[in-house]
Amino acid sequence: MALYVMKFGGSSVGDTERMKRVAKRIAEKQDEGHQCVVVVSAMGDTTDDLIDQAKLLNDQPPIREMDMLMTNGEQISIAMLSIALHAIGRKAVSYTGWQAGFRTEAVFGKARITDIRPEKVRKSLEEGAIVVVAGFQGMTEDGEITTFGRGGSDTTAVALAAAIEADVCEIYTDVDGIYSTDPRIVKCARKLNEISYDEMLELANLGAAVLHPRAVEYAKHHNVCLVVRSSFNHNEGTVVKEEVSMEQGVVVSGIAYDKNVARISILGVSHEPGVLAKVFGSLAAAQIDVDIIVQSGVLEGKADFSFTVALSDRERALGVIENIRESLPFRDVTSEDNLVKISIVGAGMVSHPGVAAQMFDVISKQGVNIKMVSTSEIKVSCVIDGAKLQEVIKALHTAYKLDTEEQVFVGGPQDRR
């Protein structure tokens, strides 16, 4: 008998028929002799609908109240799934995130887990129940309800698996594993049987939506056996683990993209020590993450530099820059959107020179200019105009010999929770 944590996203429990199918899937696992803890997201578009309704009342709703509102989506899901399990003769109990023992820092909207006290979960398992836990939510030590941000249900599942020492954490989604790129763009994408934590973390950070970076970080840190598989079929999934065997001839494992990109350029800044520290220290104090940074040449003691932020943070970042203008004079600040960051990832890149050059060549042959570049041992990222995103991805996928003859099965709409 093994202990499984099974996470189902919003597309998997999007309506009552899908909820029944998930309940049956869980029952099958229990019939194999295993204990089951299930983590679920809100049904379908519930969270987006709640956000839209809140903004009809207030276009800048208080973030505390938004956490109070959005946790209701998952609470509906856990009760409905528990009811569906009882309907097929299974003993099940549902718990909110805080009932399941999740304690968090006091940050609304993107709280991090500080502790997990899963006594109620363990007790219910000992009593033979299937435990259904709401993802994406927890509670501070002084009783405030918090949410974990996008991808929070993945993080809930992996963190809970670590806390209760589960044998396996399965993430069920609408595709039957992790693919070499977005299968909605490349229908002949290659399914990966296994992928390392480091490669998956790079892909997740670079925009691959199948797993959230925080969940992968947690799995790596706690050595959680993580499997991504489809909730619509019984095909073998993709195993995410520490070490994987290198497939012969495959240098690039995956291609990811991120449309949530804006470039900000500060022009005519004094070229002297402390300038970058001032700019990026101010952005960090405003909780704005900066990705790629590029400084151009110096002319007459003045320099220009550019950096990328999330598109959703662009206006706040521009405000921060304007606020430091008196203490750090500059000639101008500009911003640019309609951009996309496209990245190639692969552990094999370390020992294969010319991988980046090939990427630049493929992109140029699509008639696309590269605006910024960032590299690490196992990835190369390029910021480009977003107009030809699909053409570039398909060309790169072919160039790195990732195409297959099989067509990918996609069971439902993309789910990022």
N, C-alpha and C positions, 0 to 999 in steps of 0.2 A: 504494500500500500504506500502510495506517495502522496505528498501534499502539494496541490496545485493552486497557484493564483492565476485566475483567468480574467483578462480585461477585455471588455467589449466597448467599442466606441459608439458614438451617436448614430452612425449609419447602420450599425448592427442591431440597434434597438429602436430604430426610427419609427416603427408603428407596432400595433398589437400582433400582427402576423410575424414580424421579425422577432418580437419579444418571445413569442411562443417557440420559434425556431431556436433561439438562444437557450431557452429553458430546456428544450429537448437535448441540445448539445451538452449542457451542464449535467443533465441526468445521465447521459451516456458515459460521461467521465466518471461519475459516481458509481455507475454500474460496473465499471472496470475495477472497482475496489479502492478508488482514490478519494481523499478528502478534498473539498473544493471551497476556496474563497474566491468570490467573484467581485470585480471592481467594474462599475459602469459609469459612462458619461450620461449627459442629458440626452433625451430622445431627439434625434434629427436636428432640426433648426431651433430647438426650444431656446437655447441661450441667446442666439442672435435675435429671436423674436422678443425676448425679454429686454434686451438692450435697446431695440428699436422702440418698444413701448415706453421705456424710461425716458428716452430722448424726446418723445412727444410731449412729455411733461416738463423736461428740463434738458436743454441741450448740453449742459455740463453738470450731470448729476453727481452728488457727493460719492466718492469712491467707497466709503464705508457702506453706504446704503446700497450701492451696486453689488457689493459682496453679499449683503443680506438677501438681495433679490436673486442673484445668479445661482446661489447654492440650492435654490428650490428646484431647478431643473434636474439635478442629480437625485434629489430626494424623491421626486416623482418616479424616476427610473428605478430606484432600488425597491420602492414599494410595489410598483407594477411587476417587476421581475420576480419578486418574492411571491406575489399573488399568483403569477403564472406557474411558478414551481409547485406551490401548494395544489394548484389545479390538476397537476399530473402526479399527485401523491407523494411529493417530496417535502421533507421538513426543511424549512428555510426561515432565516431571520435577517432583516435588513437593519443596517446601522449607518448613520451619518458619519462623516469623516471624524468628527470629534467624539462620537460614541465609540468609534473604532480605535481611538487613542491618539489621533494626530494632533500634536502640539506644534505651533508655528511661531515665528517671529511676528512682531506687531507691524506688519506691512500689508496694507490692503491691496488687492489686485494681483500681487505677485509674491506672496509670502513664501518663505523657505521653511522646510520642516526642521524643527529643532529637536523633537523627541517623538517616539511612538510608544504608546503603552497599550499593547493589544490584548489585555487580559480578557475583555469581553469576547473578542474574536476566538481566542484559544478555548475559553469555556464553552462557547457554542459548538465549536468543532468537536470537543470531547463529548458533547451531548448528541452528536450525530447529525447536526444541522449543516446545511449549506449556508454559508455566510455571505451576504450580499452587501458590499460597502460602496458608499458614494465616493466617487473620485473627485479630485480637483479642490478639496476643501479641508479645513482644519479649524483649530481654535487656539487663541493665545492663552497664556497662563491666567490672564485676568478675564477670560470669558468672551473675548471678541471673536466673531466669526470671520474667517479669512478665506481667500481663494488663492490658488497657486499660479494662475495665469494659463495661457494656452499650453496644451500638452500636459496639464496638471494631472489628468487621470492616469496617463502613462507613469508619471512620477509616483502617484499614489500606489499603483500596482507593484512597481519594483521596490519601493521603500517598504511596503507591507510584506512583500515576499522575503526581504532581508530580515525584517523584524521577527517574523514567525518561523524563519529558517525553512521556507518552502523549498521543495526539490526543484520545481520549475515555475517560471513566470511566463505565461503565454499571453501575447498581445494579439487579439483577434481584430482584423480589419477587413477591408473590402477587396484586398488583393492577397494572393496566397504566398506572401513572403516579401523579401526585400529584393528589389530589382536594380539593374545597372543604371537605370534612369527612370523618370516618371513614365509609367506604362500608358498613361493617357496621351502622351505625346509620341512615344515610340512603341508601337504595338508589338515589335519583335524584340523588346528589351529582354535581357538575360536575367533569369532568376538565379540568385546566389544561394547555394546550399548552406554556406556559412560565411560569416564576416567577423573581423576582429572588432573588439570594443573601440579601438582607436580609429579604424576606418569608419565605423558607424557613427562615432562621435563627430568626426569631420563632416560626414555627409549630413548629419542632422543639423549641425551648426550652420552649414552652408545652404540649407533650405529644403533638404529632403524631408517630406512631411510624415513619413511612416512612423518615426519615433521622435520623441522630444529629446533634445540634448541633455536636459537634467535627468531624465530617466536613464539614459545611457551612462552618464557619469555615475549615478547611484549604483547601477548594475556592475560597472567596472570596479568601483571602490569596494563593494561588498561581495564581489564575485558571484552575482546572481546569474543562474542559467536562464537566458532570455531567448524566447522563440517567438517569431512573428509569423502568423498564419491567417488563413481566411476563415471568416465565420460563415461563409456561403458554401464551402466544400470541405472535404477531409484530406486534401493534399498535404504532403509534408511541407513544413514551413522553412524559414531561414533561422539558423542558430547563430546568436551573437555571443561570442566568447573571447577569451584572452588571446589564444593563439590559433591560427587557422593554417591549413596547408595551402601553399602557393600553387595556383593552377598554372600549368605550363603555358607560357606565351601570353598570359593576361597580366599586363602591367598596370592598367587602369581598371579599378573595380567598379567605379560608379561615376556618374555625372549628375551634379545637383545644380539647382538654380534658385535664386531668391529675387523676387520682384519688389520686395520691401526695401528699396535702396534709394537713397538720395546722396548727391555729392555736394559738399560745401567747400568753397574756395575762399581763402583769405588772401588778399593781394596787397603787396607793398608793406610787409611787416619788417621791422628792424631785425637784421640778422645778428642776434646777440644771444648770449646764454640766458636761459630762463623763459624765453618766449613760448616755446612749446609746452613747457610745464604749466605756464599760466593759463594757456588756452585749454589744454586737456584736463587740467586740474579743475577748472571751472565747470567744464562739461561733466566730469565725474561727480562733482558735488551736486549737480542737478540730476543725477541718476540717468545720464545719457550715455549709452555705450557707443564707442567709436570703433570702426572696423579697420579699413585700409587707410594708411596715411602716406602721402607722397609730397615731398618738397622739391620744388624746381630750383634752378640755378640762381645764384645771387648776382644782382646787378646794382652797383652803386650803394652797397650796404643794405639793400632791401631784398626780401625774398617773398616768394609766393608758395603757399602750400594748400593742398586739398585733402579732404578726408571724407569718408562715408559714414552715414548714420542710417538708422531705420527711417524709412519714409515717414512713418507715423511720428518720429521725433524731430523732423526737420524744422518745424516752426519754433519749437522750444529751443532747439540748438541755435537757430539764428538769433533768438532773443538773448540767449546767454552771451553770444559773441558781441552783440550790440552793447550789452551791459558792461563789458570790460573795455570798451573802446577808449574811454578816457585814460585808463591806466596802461593800455596797450594800443597805441594809435596804429591804424592801418589805412590804406588808400580806399579799399572797397571790399565788400563781401558779396559773393554770388552763390546761387544754389541751382541745382539741376535735378529734375526727376525724369520719369519715363526711362529709367535705367534698369538693368538687371545684372546681377552678379552670377556668372556661370563658372562652375568649378569642376575640375577632374580630381579624383581621389584614388589612391592605390598604394599599398605598401611596397609594391614592386618598383615604384618610381625611384626609390632611393638608389638602386643599382643600375638604372637605365637612363643614361644621358640622352638628351634630345627630346624628351617627352613634352616639355614646355614649348620648345621650338615648333614641334608638330602642331600643338594646340594653336599657337599664334598663326601658323600657316593656314590651318583649316578655317579659322575665323576670318582671316583676310580674304580667302577665296570666296567667302559669302558676301564680300563687299562691306564688311563691318569693321569700323575702327575700334581699337582697344583703348579705353580711357585710363584705366588703372590696372595694376597687376599686384598680386600678393602671392607669396609662395611659402610652403613649409616642406618638411621632408616627404610628406605623403600627399600634398595637394598643391594645385595651382589654380588661382582664381583670377578671372578677368571681369572688369566692369565694362559693359557695352550698352549701346542703345537697345531698348527692348523690342524694337519693331520686328527683328528677324530671329527672335529667340528660338522658335521651333525649328527653323532651318539650321541654325547653328548646332542645336542639340543633336538633331538627326545626323548631321555631317560628322560631328565629333564621335558619336556612337559608332558610326560605320568605320571611321578612321582608326579607332582603337580596337577594332575587330570584336565588338560586343554584340553585334546583331545575331539573332538566332532565326531559325525557320518557324518556330512556334509562335502562336499569337497569345498574348497575355489575357487571362481571365480577370475582369474587373466586375465585382459583384454589386457595387453601389456607388453613391457619390462619395467624393473624397471627404475624409473625416480627420480633423486636426486636433481633436480633444482626446 
